[in-house]
Amino acid sequence: MHITEKITNDRVRSFTSSEINEAIDQQMEENVEFYSIQNPVTIKRRIEELDAEWDIERILELNASTLALTGILLSAIGSKKWLLLSGLVTAFMAQHAIQGWCPPLELLRKLKVRTRKEIDMEKHFLLKALEARPDLK
């Protein structure tokens, strides 16, 4: 059983192609395999990196708010047509909130941006590996 088979009810994964999910899963499994045999300091450092890793929701939110604000600012100093950008971006975010999908999602997943559940799953298995280390007892 792959470690990611425990991830359920993840709307982003359900709208992501199986090839992209498999690539992300493979990288996660390689990370767990590599880091779980490292020294405890290295494992803890990786866990800290995972805690700081931006998930796809955070990136989508920042991207949307930046583009919406840009549209508002450009409409204030230029053409009111820039408000279309703000409207489009907020519509995409509403669609994502309702369905779990929006147009930028596919690109971000191709860039291997992970969901919080995926990040937490890697962290969970590294914490288990850290707890199982006989050199810490």
C-alpha positions as CSV (number, residue, x, y, z in Angstrom):
1,M,0.0,0.0,0.0
2,H,1.3,3.4,-0.9
3,I,1.4,6.0,1.8
4,T,-0.9,8.3,-0.2
5,E,-3.7,5.7,-0.3
6,K,-4.7,7.0,3.1
7,I,-5.5,10.4,1.6
8,T,-9.3,10.6,1.2
9,N,-11.8,13.4,0.6
10,D,-9.3,15.6,-1.2
11,R,-11.2,17.7,-3.8
12,V,-8.0,18.9,-5.4
13,R,-6.7,15.4,-5.9
14,S,-10.0,14.3,-7.4
15,F,-9.7,17.1,-10.0
16,T,-6.1,16.3,-10.8
17,S,-5.1,13.8,-13.4
18,S,-4.0,10.4,-12.2
19,E,-0.6,10.9,-13.8
20,I,0.1,14.1,-11.9
21,N,-1.2,12.6,-8.6
22,E,1.1,9.6,-9.2
23,A,4.1,11.8,-9.8
24,I,3.4,13.8,-6.6
25,D,2.8,10.6,-4.7
26,Q,6.1,9.0,-6.0
27,Q,8.1,12.1,-5.0
28,M,6.5,12.0,-1.5
29,E,7.3,8.3,-1.1
30,E,10.9,8.9,-2.2
31,N,11.1,11.8,0.3
32,V,9.8,9.5,3.1
33,E,12.2,6.7,2.1
34,F,15.2,9.0,1.9
35,Y,14.6,11.1,5.1
36,S,13.4,8.3,7.3
37,I,16.9,6.8,7.3
38,Q,18.7,10.1,8.0
39,N,19.9,11.3,11.3
40,P,17.3,12.8,13.6
41,V,18.4,16.4,13.1
42,T,18.0,16.0,9.3
43,I,14.5,14.4,9.8
44,K,13.5,17.3,12.1
45,R,14.8,19.8,9.6
46,R,12.7,18.2,6.9
47,I,9.6,18.3,9.2
48,E,10.2,22.0,9.7
49,E,10.4,22.5,5.9
50,L,7.1,20.7,5.6
51,D,5.5,22.9,8.2
52,A,6.7,26.0,6.2
53,E,5.7,24.5,2.7
54,W,2.9,26.5,1.1
55,D,0.0,24.3,0.0
56,I,-2.1,24.8,-3.1
57,E,-4.9,26.6,-1.3
58,R,-2.6,29.2,0.1
59,I,-1.0,29.8,-3.3
60,L,-4.4,30.0,-5.0
61,E,-5.6,32.5,-2.4
62,L,-2.5,34.7,-2.7
63,N,-2.6,34.6,-6.5
64,A,-6.3,35.4,-6.6
65,S,-6.1,38.3,-4.2
66,T,-3.1,39.7,-5.9
67,L,-4.7,39.6,-9.3
68,A,-8.0,41.0,-8.0
69,L,-6.3,43.9,-6.3
70,T,-4.2,44.5,-9.5
71,G,-7.4,44.7,-11.5
72,I,-8.9,47.2,-9.1
73,L,-5.8,49.4,-9.0
74,L,-5.4,49.3,-12.8
75,S,-9.0,50.3,-13.2
76,A,-8.5,53.2,-10.8
77,I,-5.6,54.6,-12.8
78,G,-6.5,53.4,-16.2
79,S,-9.5,51.8,-17.9
80,K,-12.4,50.4,-16.1
81,K,-12.1,47.3,-18.2
82,W,-9.5,46.1,-15.8
83,L,-12.3,45.3,-13.4
84,L,-13.0,42.3,-15.6
85,L,-9.8,40.8,-14.3
86,S,-11.0,41.2,-10.7
87,G,-14.4,39.8,-11.6
88,L,-12.9,36.8,-13.4
89,V,-10.5,36.0,-10.6
90,T,-13.2,36.2,-7.9
91,A,-15.4,34.0,-10.1
92,F,-12.6,31.4,-10.3
93,M,-12.2,31.4,-6.5
94,A,-15.9,31.0,-6.0
95,Q,-15.9,28.1,-8.4
96,H,-12.9,26.6,-6.4
97,A,-14.8,27.0,-3.1
98,I,-17.9,25.3,-4.5
99,Q,-16.4,22.6,-6.7
100,G,-12.8,22.3,-5.6
101,W,-11.6,23.2,-9.1
102,C,-10.5,26.3,-10.9
103,P,-8.4,27.0,-14.1
104,P,-5.1,27.6,-12.3
105,L,-5.3,24.4,-10.4
106,E,-4.1,22.2,-13.3
107,L,-1.0,24.4,-13.8
108,L,-0.1,24.4,-10.1
109,R,-0.5,20.7,-9.9
110,K,1.7,20.2,-12.9
111,L,4.3,22.3,-11.0
112,K,3.8,19.7,-8.2
113,V,2.3,22.1,-5.7
114,R,0.8,19.8,-3.0
115,T,-2.4,19.9,-0.9
116,R,-2.2,20.3,2.8
117,K,-3.2,16.6,3.2
118,E,-0.3,15.5,1.0
119,I,2.2,17.6,3.0
120,D,0.8,16.4,6.3
121,M,0.9,12.8,5.1
122,E,4.7,13.1,4.5
123,K,5.1,14.8,7.8
124,H,3.1,12.0,9.6
125,F,5.3,9.3,8.2
126,L,8.5,11.1,9.0
127,L,7.3,11.7,12.6
128,K,6.6,7.9,12.8
129,A,10.1,7.2,11.5
130,L,11.5,9.6,14.1
131,E,9.6,8.0,16.9
132,A,10.8,4.5,15.8
133,R,14.5,5.5,15.9
134,P,16.3,3.4,18.5
135,D,19.1,6.0,18.7
136,L,16.6,8.5,20.3
137,K,15.7,6.2,23.2
